Amino acid sequence: MALSPLNAISPIDGRYRSKVEKLKDYFSEEALIKYRVLVEIEYFIALCELPLPQLETVEHTLFDALRDIYKNFTADDASAIKDIEKVTNHDVKAVEYFIKEKFDTLELSAYKEFIHFGLTSQDINNTAIPLSIKDAMNAVYVPEYFELLEKIEGLAKEWEAIPMLARTHGQPASPTRLGKEVSVFAVRLKEQFNLLNDVPSAAKFGGATGNFNAHKVAYPAIDWKAFGTKFVQEKLGLQHSFPTTQIEHYDHAAALFDALKRINTIIIDLDRDIWAYVSMDYFKQKIKAGEVGSSAMPHKVNPIDFENSEGNLGIANAIFEHLSAKLPISRLQRDLTDSTVLRNVGVPFGHTIIGFKSTMKGLGKLLLNESKFAQDLENNWAVVAEAIQTILRRESYPNPYEALKGLTRTNAAITQSSISNFIDTLEVSDDIKSELKAITPSNYTGI
């Protein structure tokens, strides 16, 4: 049966496929095969440019035709490689044999044994996968991130003058402004993105145990370390990890996943706060004709987009956490656990993009209910107690905190009138009393 949204096991390939379609170019099996082909082709070209003595006669005019093998890579090419793999039972070796067939077509048969020369499969995997991650970050993740960031910053600006009752420990606290509270998330996101940008995309390239053993024994006069660094950094645009074991040590990859996890955590925090504001009636939500909020309660308009985002980002973080904890650990010079784990690297990216889009959708449906903000502030005059006792401290008034504590920590309602009456009892000048009475929950919002 052909894969469809109805029979896919993963919701990424099923229910949410349309939201993450672009990721297939970087994290699908076909994409991985294509990136392997790219590395193998560019490596052969680099050997020609060195040049190795046996490759001096390769016409450089053929390089474009060689690059077309991966630039014009098709699903049929991927299927052909998978057919070869059924015989070899080795995915990278299947790529090598596929390219050898292409060399026959290009009349390069005499040079076929320099495909994958001196390499181990991990030289291909540990360059192909970081390259695919880097490309996916630039092509998919970063645009989605900036779209969400710009939305958050836009709302912070739009709501910058809206006074709001703050809540610490869930209890009424010194007032703030809605825009400021939203801007907190924008600043947090930008700071973590800056850290994310500092993480290099690192790759291993050095033979079976990382020492260029095969290269050196065949051509001892060549500086293979310099060649490997130049190839990885100038040809592929990655950072060359050296020395390594057979595999990349993945420390930088772990740092990347941890940084992505922190960004997701900030958005989860935003999701939960907006969810709470909706439950407090600070926001209404735009209603779409025909939509149902509850199968039983017709009145319901649920904040499902923020809940969907929180759930997907939570799954993403769980997998990012496993990747960052597992990948840097490998028995001796290598075991195979990194291979099967890395095949899932696109999964947390998929759930992350779904989460970003869900938060974006939720933010786009919010309708500000200003009257509720004003009502909550008016119902909580006790929050100006901090302001009053601070000014009294400034004036060296005896025990101001205790005086306000006695007024406010009662079950009696604290109103503008009771605050004003309290101020009238204070032994301070009329100017100070006027200053204190000018403070309201709506204007005591700081800077």
C-alpha positions in Angstrom: 0.0 0.0 0.0 1.4 3.4 -0.9 2.1 5.8 2.0 -0.7 8.3 2.6 -1.7 10.6 5.4 -4.2 8.0 6.5 -1.8 5.0 6.9 1.4 6.7 8.0 2.6 5.6 11.4 4.1 9.0 12.3 1.8 12.1 12.4 4.7 14.0 10.8 4.2 11.9 7.6 0.5 11.7 8.2 -1.8 14.3 9.8 0.9 17.1 9.7 2.6 16.3 6.5 1.6 19.5 4.8 3.2 21.5 7.6 6.6 19.9 7.3 6.8 19.1 3.6 9.9 21.1 3.1 11.9 19.0 5.5 11.7 16.0 3.2 14.5 17.6 1.1 16.9 17.2 4.1 15.8 14.4 6.4 14.1 11.8 4.2 15.9 8.6 3.2 16.1 9.9 -0.3 17.6 13.1 0.9 20.2 11.3 3.0 21.2 9.2 -0.1 21.5 12.4 -2.2 23.7 14.0 0.4 25.9 10.9 0.5 26.2 11.1 -3.3 27.1 14.8 -3.1 30.0 14.1 -0.6 31.3 11.2 -2.7 31.3 13.2 -5.9 32.9 16.3 -4.3 35.5 14.1 -2.7 36.5 12.6 -6.0 36.7 16.0 -7.5 38.9 17.2 -4.6 41.3 14.2 -5.3 41.5 15.3 -8.9 42.3 18.9 -7.9 45.0 17.8 -5.4 45.9 16.1 -7.8 46.6 12.5 -7.1 49.0 11.3 -9.8 46.5 8.7 -11.2 43.8 11.4 -11.6 45.9 14.1 -13.3 44.4 13.1 -16.7 40.8 13.6 -15.6 39.4 16.5 -17.6 38.2 19.3 -15.3 35.5 20.0 -17.8 33.9 16.8 -16.6 33.4 18.2 -13.1 30.1 19.8 -14.0 28.8 16.5 -15.4 29.9 14.8 -12.2 28.1 17.4 -10.0 25.0 16.9 -12.1 24.8 13.4 -10.6 23.7 14.9 -7.3 22.2 18.1 -8.5 19.8 16.3 -10.8 19.3 13.4 -8.3 15.9 11.8 -8.7 13.6 9.5 -6.8 14.5 6.8 -9.4 18.1 7.3 -8.6 17.4 6.8 -4.9 15.4 3.6 -5.7 18.3 2.3 -7.8 20.6 2.7 -4.9 18.2 1.0 -2.5 18.0 -1.9 -5.0 21.8 -2.1 -4.9 21.6 -2.0 -1.1 19.4 -5.1 -1.1 22.4 -7.0 -2.4 25.3 -5.2 -0.5 23.3 -4.9 2.7 25.4 -1.7 3.2 23.9 1.7 2.4 27.1 3.7 1.7 28.6 0.9 -0.4 25.5 1.0 -2.5 26.1 4.7 -3.1 29.6 3.9 -4.2 28.4 1.2 -6.7 25.8 3.6 -8.1 28.4 6.2 -8.8 30.6 3.7 -10.4 27.8 2.9 -12.8 27.6 6.7 -13.6 31.3 6.8 -14.2 30.9 4.1 -16.8 28.3 6.3 -18.6 30.7 9.3 -18.4 33.6 7.2 -19.8 35.4 7.5 -16.5 35.7 3.8 -15.8 39.5 3.9 -15.4 39.0 6.1 -12.3 36.3 4.2 -10.5 38.4 2.9 -7.7 39.1 6.4 -6.5 35.4 6.7 -5.6 35.4 6.4 -1.8 39.2 6.0 -1.9 40.6 5.4 1.6 37.3 6.3 3.3 35.0 4.6 5.7 31.3 4.9 5.6 31.3 7.3 8.5 33.4 9.8 6.5 30.4 10.0 4.2 27.6 9.9 6.9 29.4 12.3 9.3 29.6 14.9 6.5 26.3 14.2 4.7 24.2 14.4 7.9 25.7 17.7 9.3 25.4 19.2 5.9 21.8 18.2 5.6 21.1 19.6 9.1 22.9 22.9 8.2 20.9 23.2 5.0 17.6 22.4 6.8 18.4 25.0 9.5 19.0 27.7 6.9 16.2 26.8 4.4 13.4 25.8 6.8 14.1 26.4 10.5 15.5 29.9 10.4 12.7 31.4 8.2 10.0 29.7 10.5 11.8 31.0 13.6 12.0 34.6 12.3 8.4 34.6 11.2 7.3 33.6 14.7 9.8 36.1 16.3 8.5 38.9 14.2 4.9 38.1 15.2 5.8 38.1 18.9 7.7 41.4 18.5 4.8 42.9 16.6 2.3 42.0 19.3 4.7 43.4 22.0 4.7 46.7 20.1 0.9 46.6 19.5 0.2 46.0 23.2 3.0 48.0 24.8 0.6 50.5 26.4 -1.9 48.0 27.8 -1.7 47.9 31.7 -2.1 44.5 33.2 -2.3 43.0 36.6 0.8 40.8 37.1 0.6 37.5 38.9 3.5 36.0 40.9 2.8 32.6 42.4 -0.6 33.0 40.7 -1.5 35.9 43.0 -2.1 39.6 42.2 1.2 41.4 42.0 2.7 44.8 41.0 1.1 45.8 37.7 2.9 45.5 34.4 2.1 46.0 30.7 1.0 43.3 28.3 3.5 44.4 25.7 6.4 44.2 28.1 5.5 40.7 29.2 5.3 39.6 25.5 8.6 41.3 24.8 10.3 39.2 27.5 9.8 36.2 25.2 11.2 38.0 22.2 14.3 38.9 24.0 14.8 35.4 25.4 14.4 33.9 21.9 16.9 36.3 20.4 19.5 35.6 23.0 19.2 31.9 22.5 19.3 32.2 18.8 22.5 34.1 19.1 24.0 31.2 21.0 22.6 28.8 18.4 24.4 30.8 15.7 27.7 30.2 17.6 27.5 26.5 17.3 29.6 25.2 14.4 28.4 22.5 12.0 31.1 20.0 12.5 32.0 16.9 10.5 34.5 14.0 10.8 36.6 13.1 7.8 39.7 10.9 8.4 39.3 7.2 7.5 38.5 4.1 9.5 39.8 5.3 12.9 40.2 9.0 12.1 43.9 8.9 11.4 43.9 8.8 7.5 45.7 5.4 7.8 44.7 4.2 4.3 45.5 7.6 2.7 48.9 7.8 4.3 50.0 4.3 3.5 49.1 4.9 -0.2 50.5 8.4 -0.5 52.8 9.1 2.4 54.1 12.4 1.0 50.7 14.1 1.0 49.5 16.2 4.0 46.2 14.4 4.3 45.2 16.3 7.5 45.4 19.6 5.5 43.6 18.0 2.6 40.7 16.8 4.9 40.4 20.1 6.6 40.3 22.0 3.2 37.8 19.6 1.8 35.4 19.7 4.7 35.7 23.4 5.3 36.0 24.9 1.8 34.1 22.3 -0.2 31.4 21.5 2.2 31.3 24.6 4.4 31.5 22.6 7.6 34.1 22.6 10.5 36.5 19.7 10.3 36.7 17.8 13.6 40.2 16.4 14.2 41.3 14.2 15.8 38.3 11.8 16.1 37.6 8.1 16.3 35.9 6.4 13.4 32.9 8.8 14.0 32.3 12.4 14.7 32.3 13.1 18.4 29.0 14.9 18.0 29.7 17.4 20.8 28.8 20.4 18.5 25.7 18.5 17.3 24.7 18.1 21.0 25.2 21.8 21.6 22.9 22.5 18.6 20.2 20.2 19.8 20.4 21.7 23.3 20.1 25.2 21.9 17.1 24.2 19.8 15.6 22.6 22.9 16.0 25.9 24.9 14.3 27.9 22.1 11.4 25.4 22.2 11.2 25.6 25.9 10.8 29.4 25.7 7.9 29.0 23.2 6.3 26.4 25.5 6.5 29.0 28.3 4.8 31.5 26.0 2.2 29.0 25.0 1.3 28.3 28.6 1.1 32.0 29.5 -1.1 32.9 26.6 -3.3 29.8 27.4 -3.7 31.2 30.9 -4.5 34.6 29.6 -7.2 33.1 27.4 -8.6 31.3 30.4 -8.6 34.6 32.4 -10.7 36.1 29.6 -7.9 38.6 28.7 -8.2 37.3 25.1 -11.1 36.2 23.0 -10.4 34.1 20.0 -11.5 34.7 16.4 -14.2 32.3 15.4 -14.2 30.5 12.1 -17.5 29.5 10.6 -18.1 25.8 10.8 -15.5 25.0 13.4 -16.5 23.0 16.5 -14.8 23.6 19.8 -16.3 20.7 21.7 -18.4 17.7 20.6 -20.7 18.3 23.6 -20.5 21.9 24.6 -21.5 24.3 21.7 -20.2 27.4 23.4 -16.5 26.3 23.6 -13.7 28.0 21.7 -10.6 26.2 23.0 -7.0 27.5 22.8 -6.1 24.4 21.0 -3.3 25.9 18.9 -1.2 26.7 22.0 -1.9 23.2 23.4 -0.9 21.6 20.0 2.3 23.7 20.0 3.1 22.7 23.6 2.6 19.0 22.9 4.7 19.0 19.7 7.5 21.0 21.2 7.5 18.7 24.1 8.0 15.7 21.9 10.7 17.6 19.9 12.5 18.4 23.1 12.4 14.8 24.4 14.1 13.6 21.2 16.6 16.5 21.1 17.4 15.6 24.7 18.1 12.0 23.7 20.2 13.0 20.7 22.4 15.4 22.7 22.8 12.9 25.6 23.4 9.8 23.4 25.4 10.9 20.4 28.6 12.0 22.2 28.9 8.6 23.8 30.3 5.7 21.7 32.1 2.6 22.9 35.9 2.7 22.1 36.5 3.8 18.5 32.8 3.4 17.5 29.6 1.5 17.9 26.6 1.6 15.7 24.1 3.3 18.1 24.7 6.7 16.5 23.6 5.4 13.1 20.1 4.4 14.0 19.6 7.4 16.3 20.7 9.9 13.6 18.1 8.5 11.2 15.5 10.1 13.5 17.2 13.6 13.4 14.4 15.0 11.2 11.7 14.0 13.7 12.3 16.7 16.3 12.7 19.3 13.6 9.3 18.2 12.2 7.6 18.5 15.6 9.4 21.8 16.2 8.1 23.3 12.9 4.6 22.0 13.7 4.9 23.7 17.1 6.1 27.0 15.6 3.2 27.0 13.1 0.7 26.2 15.8 1.8 29.1 18.0 1.7 31.4 15.0 -1.8 30.3 14.3 -2.9 30.8 17.9 -1.3 34.3 18.1 -3.1 35.2 14.9 -6.5 34.4 16.4 -6.2 36.4 19.6 -8.6 39.3 20.2 -7.7 41.7 23.0 -10.4 42.1 25.7 -9.2 45.4 27.2 -12.2 45.7 29.5 -11.1 42.6 31.4 -7.6 44.0 31.9 -9.1 47.2 33.3 -11.6 45.2 35.5 -8.9 43.1 37.1 -6.8 46.1 37.9 -9.7 47.9 39.4 -10.5 44.9 41.5 -7.0 44.8 42.9 -6.2 48.1 44.5 -4.1 46.3 47.1 -1.2 46.1 44.5 -0.5 49.8 45.0 0.6 49.1 48.6 4.1 48.4 47.4 4.2 51.9 45.8 2.8 53.6 48.9 5.2 51.9 51.4 8.2 52.6 49.1 7.5 56.4 49.0 6.9 56.3 52.8 10.4 54.7 53.1 11.8 57.5 51.0 10.2 59.9 53.5 11.6 58.0 56.5 8.1 57.2 57.7 8.2 54.7 60.6 7.4 51.1 59.8 5.7 51.7 56.4 5.7 48.1 55.3 4.0 47.0 58.5 1.4 49.7 58.2 0.5 48.6 54.6 0.6 45.0 55.6 -2.0 45.7 58.3 -4.2 47.4 55.8 -4.0 44.9 52.9 -3.6 41.4 54.5 -7.3 41.2 55.5 -10.3 39.6 54.0 -11.9 43.0 53.6 -12.0 44.4 50.0 -9.3 46.9 49.2 -10.7 49.7 47.0 -9.6 53.1 45.8 -11.7 54.5 48.6 -10.1 52.4 51.4 -6.6 53.2 50.1 -7.5 56.9 50.0 -8.8 56.8 53.5 -5.7 55.1 54.7 -3.5 57.8 53.1 -5.5 60.4 54.9 -4.5 58.9 58.2 -0.8 59.2 57.5 1.3 61.9 59.2 2.8 63.2 56.0 2.5 66.5 54.1 -0.4 67.2 51.8 1.9 67.0 48.8 3.0 63.5 49.8 -0.7 62.5 50.2 -1.5 63.9 46.8 1.5 62.0 45.3 0.3 58.8 46.9 -3.4 59.2 45.9 -2.2 59.7 42.3 -1.0 56.1 42.1 -3.5 53.7 40.6 -3.2 50.0 39.5 -3.3 51.2 35.9 -0.5 53.7 36.1 1.8 51.9 38.5 3.5 49.9 35.8 7.2 50.8 36.0 9.4 51.4 33.0 
